[in-house]
C-alpha cells in the first residue's frame, strides 16, 4: 500500500521544509502546492489579497490529481486550512494522511519575517489563522508542534506515519 501525505499549516509553519525532508526520509516524491498555483492566484496573494474558495478549487484538484497519480505515494505541502479543502483532497486520495504543523503565531511571524522572496506577505498571517479549521479529530491526522527543530519534527512524523 502506498503512503500519501498532506503536510498542512499556515504560511510560515514549515510545510515546504518539513514536507521535503519527510518525503526524503520516506523515499517518496514531494511536491510543494505553491508550484501548482496559477499566475492569477500568485498575483492576488502578492498584492495581499486572500484567495477565495473559487480560486482554490481548481488548485486543490490539481494537487489531488498529482497525489493520486503517484503510484508509490507521495508527500505534498499545502496549507489546506479548511476542512472542506482537506475533504476535497481526500476525494482524490482516500486514506490521505495529514500532518498538521501547528505553532504559536509569534513563532510563525518570526519565521515569515526571516524568509526572503516568498509571494505570501506576512500581512496575510492574520487571515491564515482566521481561516484555519483545526484538523483535530479527523481520521489519519497528526498534529505536531513546530517549536521543535525540523529534524525532530520529521523524526516524530515518520514514526507516527509508519504506525498502522
C-alpha positions in Angstrom: 0.0 0.0 0.0 1.3 3.4 -0.9 1.5 6.3 1.6 0.1 9.6 0.6 0.7 12.5 3.0 -0.5 16.1 3.2 1.7 18.4 5.3 -0.5 21.3 6.2 -0.5 24.5 8.2 -0.5 28.3 7.9 2.1 30.1 5.8 5.4 30.0 7.6 4.8 26.9 9.6 7.5 24.9 7.7 5.4 22.9 5.3 7.9 23.0 2.5 10.9 22.3 4.7 9.3 19.5 6.7 7.4 18.1 3.7 10.6 17.8 1.6 12.6 16.2 4.4 9.7 13.9 5.2 9.4 12.8 1.6 13.2 12.1 1.5 13.0 10.1 4.7 10.0 8.0 3.4 11.6 7.8 -0.1 8.5 9.3 -1.7 8.1 12.0 -4.3 7.5 15.5 -3.0 5.5 18.5 -4.4 5.0 21.9 -3.0 1.5 23.2 -3.6 2.9 26.7 -4.2 4.2 25.4 -7.6 0.6 24.5 -8.6 -0.9 28.0 -8.2 -1.9 29.6 -11.4 -0.4 33.1 -12.0 -3.7 34.8 -11.1 -3.6 33.3 -7.5 0.1 34.3 -7.1 -0.7 37.8 -8.2 -3.6 38.1 -5.7 -1.5 36.8 -2.8 1.4 39.0 -3.8 -0.9 42.0 -3.6 -2.0 41.0 -0.1 -5.4 39.8 -1.3 -6.6 36.5 0.3 -7.7 33.8 -2.1 -11.4 32.8 -2.3 -12.7 29.3 -2.4 -13.4 29.7 -6.1 -9.7 30.5 -6.6 -8.7 27.4 -4.6 -10.9 24.6 -6.1 -9.0 24.1 -9.4 -5.7 24.4 -7.5 -6.8 21.7 -5.0 -8.0 19.5 -7.8 -4.5 19.8 -9.5 -2.9 18.8 -6.2 -5.2 15.9 -5.6 -4.7 14.6 -9.2 -0.9 14.8 -8.7 -1.0 12.9 -5.5 -3.5 10.3 -6.8 -1.3 9.7 -9.9 1.8 8.9 -7.9 1.9 5.1 -7.9 4.4 4.9 -5.0 2.6 7.5 -3.0 3.9 11.0 -2.2 4.1 14.0 0.1 2.5 17.3 -0.7 3.0 20.6 1.3 -0.3 22.6 1.1 -1.9 25.0 3.6 -5.3 23.1 3.4 -6.6 25.4 6.1 -10.3 24.4 5.9 -11.7 21.0 6.4 -13.5 21.4 3.0 -10.1 21.7 1.4 -8.8 18.6 3.1 -12.0 16.7 2.1 -11.5 17.8 -1.5 -8.1 16.2 -1.4 -9.4 13.1 0.3 -11.9 12.8 -2.6 -8.9 12.3 -4.8 -6.9 10.3 -2.3 -9.0 8.1 0.1 -6.9 7.3 3.2 -4.8 10.5 2.9 -2.7 11.0 6.0 -2.5 14.6 7.3 0.4 16.1 9.2 -0.7 19.5 10.7 2.3 21.7 11.6 0.9 23.8 14.4 2.7 26.7 16.1 2.2 29.9 18.0 1.5 33.0 15.9 4.6 34.7 17.3 6.9 31.9 16.2 5.3 31.8 12.8 5.5 35.6 12.4 9.3 35.4 13.1 9.8 32.7 10.5 7.8 34.6 7.9 9.8 37.8 8.6 13.1 35.9 8.1 12.3 34.4 4.7 13.0 36.2 1.5 11.4 36.1 -1.9 8.1 34.4 -0.9 5.0 35.7 -2.6 2.9 35.3 0.6 3.3 38.6 2.6 3.4 38.5 6.4 0.3 40.8 6.3 -1.9 37.8 5.4 -0.9 35.9 8.5 -4.0 37.0 10.4 -6.3 35.9 7.6 -4.5 32.5 7.6 -5.1 31.9 11.3 -8.7 33.2 11.0 -9.3 30.7 8.2 -7.6 27.7 9.9 -10.0 25.0 10.9 -8.0 22.6 13.1 -7.9 19.0 11.8 -8.0 17.7 15.3 -10.2 14.6 15.3 -10.1 14.0 11.5 -9.1 10.4 10.6 -5.5 9.9 9.7 -4.3 13.2 11.2 -1.3 14.0 13.2 -0.8 17.4 14.9 2.8 18.3 15.5 4.3 21.3 17.4 6.7 23.2 15.2 8.6 24.6 18.2 11.0 21.7 17.9 13.8 21.6 15.4 12.8 20.4 11.9 14.7 17.2 12.2 12.9 16.3 15.4 9.5 17.1 13.8 10.4 14.9 10.8 11.5 12.0 13.1 8.3 12.2 15.0 6.2 12.4 11.8 7.9 9.4 10.3 7.5 7.3 13.5 3.8 8.1 13.7 3.1 7.6 9.9 4.8 4.2 10.0 2.3 3.0 12.6 -0.7 1.2 11.2 
